[in-house]
Amino acid sequence: MNAKLRKYITIIALGISGGAIYFLPYIKYVFYDAQVQAMGINNTQAAFMISVYGIINSILYIPGGILADKFNPKKVLIISLSATGALALLYAFTFNYTLSLFIWAGLSLSTAFIFWSSLMKAVRLVGTEQEQGFMYGIYYACNGISAAIVQSLALIASNSAGDDIVTGFFRAVVVGAVAVFVAALLIIIFMDGKAEEAEGEDGKFNFKDAAILLRKPIIWIFAIIVMVGYGYYSCVSYFTPYLTEVKGISATASGAVSIVRNYVFLLLSPIGGLIADKVLKSTSKWLAVGFTALAATFIGVLVLPSDISGTAASIYTLLPGALAMMTYSVVFSTLSECGISRAMTGTAIGLASIIGYLPDTIYTLLFGKWLDQHGGAGYIYIFTFLAASGVVGAILSIYVYHKNKKYKQQI
């Protein structure tokens, strides 16, 4: 197979893997009621399952990242995907709550431990250092599209059972299991394990090197940049209740706009990569521009005329949604500009993931408190906070850009 064609097919396979493997851990977000009824559990128990998963993930990110730098990424991905498929089938044929707690703990091992860092490292190894933005952009586009397809197929399978919710949920879980097995097969067929492993081994890795890496300020700066990017990516969802509660549009209309922001705009991910690689020739430079633009658009929401129509407000919210997708999709490609070697990519990603995905907990709790205390006015606090985070992200991205530029001038 042509090397260039294999490269792009491999990225697509990696995107499908990332989109399929997280179907089961987060299945409650699509099949919440069906899951509760099928398992015979209450809301607290359902929440505890995902809490177990999140807590263990946080513990495993750094050791998983270190181990990801010691093993062949292709082997790690195949084992992780296969294990996730097996856990999904075990869950489908039991639906026992106590056993499910162990299954969700197992999912931490199969989807977050070594898998996540190995997946992100594999994306980096597939492309050259000059096309990192585009590679990650394609990955995230394929990731989102495949996730949407898997969820759609699962919904179709669930609805095929009619009013039998338990059977429908069983079929949905089986679809998720089949999806990860298919993803594993694609990795087996298309990913060149030997080539990727050889390209990644640009130095002998050991735990002492990891400790040195963790003491470098640049790795923490990288982690905060990831947090800013992911914070925007995850928090554009707050435009959905904002449009209904503050601007008074219908839930159906707001939901339709949300689909565009969360799924259709995934197609913009490669464009963000092309801007970084071909136009600005620097991911950090693009992030500085993108974060600044995002900060401006969130401030813009605050100064929209009070009598603006719901339709006009909805259209405006598409702008930050597009920018959020085009920036978050390339944040991990900043690794090369931070001077992180390919051999230590997994460790860097493991650390960055702990900091970078804090918005799922800290932002959610903080924003929920503001909305509870201030009602619709709480969105003023939320959008101001997000605008401020963009300023921080832009400043740090500029720092990385100048540090990388100075380093290149010295060699």
NORBEL-V126916 format. One record per backbone hydrogen bond with DSSP energy under -0.5 kcal/mol. NH is the residue of the N-H (numbers start at 1). CO is the residue of the C=O. If there is no record, write none. Layout:
nh:NH co:CO
nh:NH co:CO
//
This chain:
nh:6 co:2
nh:7 co:3
nh:8 co:4
nh:9 co:5
nh:10 co:6
nh:11 co:7
nh:12 co:8
nh:13 co:9
nh:14 co:10
nh:15 co:11
nh:16 co:12
nh:17 co:13
nh:18 co:14
nh:19 co:15
nh:20 co:16
nh:21 co:17
nh:22 co:18
nh:23 co:20
nh:26 co:22
nh:27 co:24
nh:29 co:26
nh:30 co:27
nh:31 co:27
nh:32 co:28
nh:35 co:31
nh:36 co:32
nh:37 co:33
nh:38 co:34
nh:39 co:35
nh:40 co:36
nh:41 co:36
nh:46 co:42
nh:47 co:43
nh:48 co:44
nh:49 co:45
nh:50 co:46
nh:51 co:47
nh:52 co:48
nh:53 co:49
nh:54 co:50
nh:55 co:51
nh:56 co:52
nh:57 co:53
nh:58 co:54
nh:59 co:55
nh:60 co:56
nh:61 co:57
nh:63 co:59
nh:64 co:60
nh:65 co:61
nh:66 co:62
nh:67 co:63
nh:68 co:64
nh:69 co:65
nh:69 co:66
nh:70 co:67
nh:71 co:67
nh:76 co:72
nh:77 co:73
nh:78 co:74
nh:79 co:75
nh:80 co:76
nh:81 co:77
nh:82 co:78
nh:83 co:79
nh:84 co:80
nh:85 co:81
nh:86 co:82
nh:87 co:83
nh:88 co:84
nh:89 co:85
nh:90 co:86
nh:91 co:87
nh:92 co:88
nh:93 co:89
nh:94 co:91
nh:95 co:91
nh:100 co:96
nh:101 co:97
nh:102 co:98
nh:103 co:99
nh:104 co:100
nh:105 co:101
nh:106 co:102
nh:107 co:103
nh:108 co:104
nh:109 co:105
nh:110 co:106
nh:111 co:107
nh:112 co:108
nh:113 co:108
nh:114 co:109
nh:118 co:114
nh:119 co:115
nh:120 co:116
nh:121 co:117
nh:122 co:118
nh:123 co:119
nh:124 co:120
nh:125 co:121
nh:126 co:122
nh:127 co:123
nh:131 co:128
nh:132 co:129
nh:134 co:273
nh:135 co:131
nh:136 co:132
nh:137 co:133
nh:138 co:134
nh:139 co:135
nh:140 co:136
nh:141 co:137
nh:142 co:138
nh:143 co:139
nh:144 co:140
nh:145 co:141
nh:146 co:142
nh:147 co:143
nh:148 co:144
nh:149 co:145
nh:150 co:146
nh:151 co:147
nh:152 co:148
nh:153 co:149
nh:154 co:150
nh:155 co:151
nh:156 co:152
nh:157 co:153
nh:158 co:154
nh:159 co:155
nh:160 co:156
nh:161 co:158
nh:162 co:159
nh:164 co:161
nh:165 co:163
nh:168 co:164
nh:169 co:165
nh:170 co:166
nh:171 co:167
nh:172 co:168
nh:173 co:169
nh:174 co:170
nh:175 co:171
nh:176 co:172
nh:177 co:173
nh:178 co:174
nh:179 co:175
nh:180 co:176
nh:181 co:177
nh:182 co:178
nh:183 co:179
nh:184 co:180
nh:185 co:181
nh:186 co:182
nh:187 co:183
nh:188 co:184
nh:189 co:185
nh:190 co:186
nh:191 co:187
nh:192 co:190
nh:193 co:191
nh:196 co:192
nh:197 co:193
nh:198 co:194
nh:199 co:195
nh:200 co:196
nh:201 co:197
nh:202 co:200
nh:209 co:206
nh:210 co:206
nh:211 co:207
nh:212 co:208
nh:213 co:209
nh:214 co:210
nh:215 co:211
nh:215 co:212
nh:216 co:213
nh:219 co:216
nh:220 co:216
nh:221 co:217
nh:222 co:218
nh:223 co:219
nh:224 co:220
nh:225 co:221
nh:226 co:222
nh:227 co:223
nh:228 co:224
nh:229 co:225
nh:230 co:226
nh:231 co:227
nh:232 co:228
nh:233 co:229
nh:234 co:230
nh:235 co:231
nh:236 co:232
nh:237 co:234
nh:238 co:235
nh:239 co:236
nh:240 co:237
nh:241 co:237
nh:242 co:238
nh:243 co:239
nh:244 co:240
nh:245 co:241
nh:246 co:242
nh:247 co:242
nh:249 co:243
nh:254 co:250
nh:255 co:251
nh:256 co:252
nh:257 co:253
nh:258 co:254
nh:259 co:255
nh:260 co:256
nh:261 co:257
nh:262 co:258
nh:263 co:259
nh:264 co:259
nh:265 co:260
nh:266 co:263
nh:267 co:264
nh:268 co:265
nh:269 co:266
nh:272 co:268
nh:273 co:269
nh:274 co:270
nh:275 co:271
nh:276 co:272
nh:277 co:273
nh:278 co:274
nh:279 co:274
nh:280 co:275
nh:281 co:275
nh:282 co:276
nh:286 co:282
nh:287 co:283
nh:288 co:284
nh:289 co:285
nh:290 co:286
nh:291 co:287
nh:292 co:288
nh:293 co:289
nh:294 co:290
nh:295 co:291
nh:296 co:292
nh:297 co:293
nh:298 co:294
nh:299 co:295
nh:300 co:296
nh:301 co:297
nh:302 co:298
nh:303 co:299
nh:303 co:300
nh:304 co:301
nh:308 co:305
nh:313 co:309
nh:314 co:310
nh:315 co:311
nh:316 co:312
nh:317 co:313
nh:318 co:314
nh:318 co:315
nh:319 co:316
nh:320 co:316
nh:321 co:317
nh:322 co:318
nh:323 co:319
nh:324 co:320
nh:325 co:321
nh:326 co:322
nh:327 co:323
nh:328 co:324
nh:329 co:325
nh:330 co:327
nh:331 co:328
nh:333 co:330
nh:334 co:331
nh:335 co:332
nh:336 co:333
nh:337 co:334
nh:338 co:334
nh:338 co:335
nh:339 co:336
nh:340 co:335
nh:341 co:339
nh:344 co:341
nh:345 co:342
nh:348 co:344
nh:349 co:345
nh:350 co:346
nh:351 co:347
nh:352 co:348
nh:353 co:349
nh:354 co:350
nh:354 co:351
nh:355 co:351
nh:356 co:352
nh:357 co:353
nh:358 co:355
nh:360 co:357
nh:361 co:358
nh:362 co:358
nh:363 co:358
nh:364 co:359
nh:365 co:361
nh:366 co:362
nh:367 co:363
nh:368 co:364
nh:369 co:365
nh:370 co:366
nh:371 co:367
nh:372 co:368
nh:373 co:369
nh:374 co:370
nh:375 co:371
nh:377 co:374
nh:378 co:375
nh:379 co:376
nh:380 co:377
nh:381 co:377
nh:382 co:378
nh:383 co:379
nh:384 co:380
nh:385 co:381
nh:386 co:382
nh:387 co:383
nh:388 co:384
nh:389 co:385
nh:390 co:386
nh:391 co:387
nh:392 co:388
nh:393 co:389
nh:394 co:390
nh:395 co:391
nh:396 co:392
nh:397 co:393
nh:398 co:394
nh:399 co:395
nh:400 co:396
nh:401 co:397
nh:402 co:398
nh:403 co:399
nh:404 co:400
nh:405 co:401
nh:406 co:402
nh:407 co:403
nh:408 co:404
nh:409 co:405
nh:410 co:406
nh:410 co:407
nh:411 co:407
nh:411 co:408
//
